[in-house]
């Protein structure tokens, strides 16, 4: 194991954005040496300044603190190094390093994560709906006609095509939509009965899987 004073210490927050919001986040740190295979880990701390002091007592001279959203602070010996440029110096009383500030940081992280998940789901659902619309329009089929073919209301089809309800569509319903938006409907459906699968499209991408499923039934893929 290398000497801590010759290594570089990195401190960051450790908590899972999937955990309950009451989860306590802690500052964790490790020291990296020139030989990348060597890493020395330190204990966890509620306060960043306590973590910095512990590593300084171990002889650490280069200490970086990673704050929320990729911002780094310098807590090592002397002025900040040239890189990364304009690196700020860690202040022991910085509220972001204290327990209350950490809790606020993770609340922000969880909020941003939740917003990103929602945006991704909405984009995927919208893409799936547009894909269905393109299939329907390619054979000059009206929404009313498609609804009639799959035994659903026009509102149901509109909600799927708009992405509003794409995550509520079961795989068997996606398969039925694929059959119904092919030129060979309804004769093609006689090649085999579509069994009810029942799961829902968790990622809004099951229309593509349904297309593959139908094509395989028709022998269009090896």
NORTAZI-V742771 format. One record per residue. N is the residue number from 1. RES is the residue in one small letter. D_CENTER is the distance of its C-alpha to the mean C-alpha in Angstrom with 1 decimal. Layout:
# NORTAZI-V742771
((N:RES:D_CENTER) (N:RES:D_CENTER))
This chain:
# NORTAZI-V742771
((1:x:36.2) (2:x:36.5) (3:x:37.9) (4:x:35.4) (5:x:37.3) (6:x:36.7) (7:x:33.0) (8:x:30.0) (9:x:28.2) (10:x:24.6) (11:x:23.6) (12:x:20.1) (13:x:18.7) (14:x:17.6) (15:x:15.8) (16:x:12.8) (17:x:10.7) (18:x:10.8) (19:x:14.6) (20:x:17.0) (21:x:17.7) (22:x:21.0) (23:x:19.8) (24:x:21.7) (25:x:20.0) (26:x:22.4) (27:x:23.1) (28:x:23.1) (29:x:24.8) (30:x:26.0) (31:x:28.7) (32:x:28.4) (33:x:31.6) (34:x:32.8) (35:x:32.5) (36:x:28.7) (37:x:29.3) (38:x:30.6) (39:x:28.4) (40:x:29.8) (41:x:27.7) (42:x:29.0) (43:x:28.8) (44:x:26.4) (45:x:27.5) (46:x:26.9) (47:x:28.3) (48:x:27.4) (49:x:31.1) (50:x:32.0) (51:x:29.7) (52:x:31.2) (53:x:34.7) (54:x:34.1) (55:x:33.1) (56:x:35.9) (57:x:38.4) (58:x:37.3) (59:x:38.3) (60:x:35.0) (61:x:35.8) (62:x:32.4) (63:x:29.6) (64:x:26.4) (65:x:24.2) (66:x:20.6) (67:x:19.9) (68:x:16.9) (69:x:14.9) (70:x:16.7) (71:x:20.2) (72:x:22.8) (73:x:26.3) (74:x:29.3) (75:x:31.1) (76:x:33.4) (77:x:37.1) (78:x:38.6) (79:x:37.0) (80:x:33.5) (81:x:33.5) (82:x:33.4) (83:x:29.9) (84:x:27.4) (85:x:29.5) (86:x:30.2) (87:x:28.7) (88:x:29.6) (89:x:31.5) (90:x:30.1) (91:x:32.2) (92:x:32.7) (93:x:32.9) (94:x:29.6) (95:x:28.1) (96:x:24.6) (97:x:25.9) (98:x:27.5) (99:x:26.2) (100:x:26.0) (101:x:24.2) (102:x:21.7) (103:x:21.1) (104:x:20.7) (105:x:18.2) (106:x:15.9) (107:x:16.5) (108:x:15.3) (109:x:12.2) (110:x:11.4) (111:x:12.5) (112:x:10.5) (113:x:7.2) (114:x:8.7) (115:x:9.9) (116:x:6.9) (117:x:5.8) (118:x:9.5) (119:x:10.0) (120:x:7.9) (121:x:9.9) (122:x:13.0) (123:x:12.9) (124:x:12.7) (125:x:15.4) (126:x:17.5) (127:x:17.4) (128:x:18.5) (129:x:21.2) (130:x:22.5) (131:x:22.8) (132:x:24.9) (133:x:26.9) (134:x:27.8) (135:x:28.9) (136:x:31.1) (137:x:32.6) (138:x:33.3) (139:x:35.9) (140:x:37.1) (141:x:36.0) (142:x:35.9) (143:x:33.5) (144:x:36.4) (145:x:37.3) (146:x:33.8) (147:x:33.7) (148:x:37.1) (149:x:36.2) (150:x:33.3) (151:x:35.2) (152:x:32.9) (153:x:33.6) (154:x:33.1) (155:x:30.8) (156:x:28.5) (157:x:28.3) (158:x:27.8) (159:x:24.9) (160:x:23.2) (161:x:24.0) (162:x:22.7) (163:x:19.3) (164:x:20.3) (165:x:20.6) (166:x:18.8) (167:x:16.8) (168:x:20.2) (169:x:21.8) (170:x:22.8) (171:x:23.0) (172:x:26.8) (173:x:26.7) (174:x:24.6) (175:x:27.3) (176:x:30.0) (177:x:28.6) (178:x:28.7) (179:x:32.3) (180:x:33.3) (181:x:32.1) (182:x:34.2) (183:x:37.7) (184:x:39.1) (185:x:38.2) (186:x:39.8) (187:x:41.8) (188:x:38.9) (189:x:37.5) (190:x:40.6) (191:x:39.5) (192:x:37.8) (193:x:36.6) (194:x:32.9) (195:x:32.1) (196:x:29.9) (197:x:26.6) (198:x:25.1) (199:x:21.4) (200:x:19.1) (201:x:16.6) (202:x:13.3) (203:x:11.4) (204:x:14.3) (205:x:15.5) (206:x:18.5) (207:x:21.1) (208:x:20.9) (209:x:21.4) (210:x:24.2) (211:x:25.8) (212:x:25.9) (213:x:27.3) (214:x:30.0) (215:x:30.9) (216:x:31.4) (217:x:33.6) (218:x:35.6) (219:x:35.9) (220:x:34.4) (221:x:32.2) (222:x:33.5))
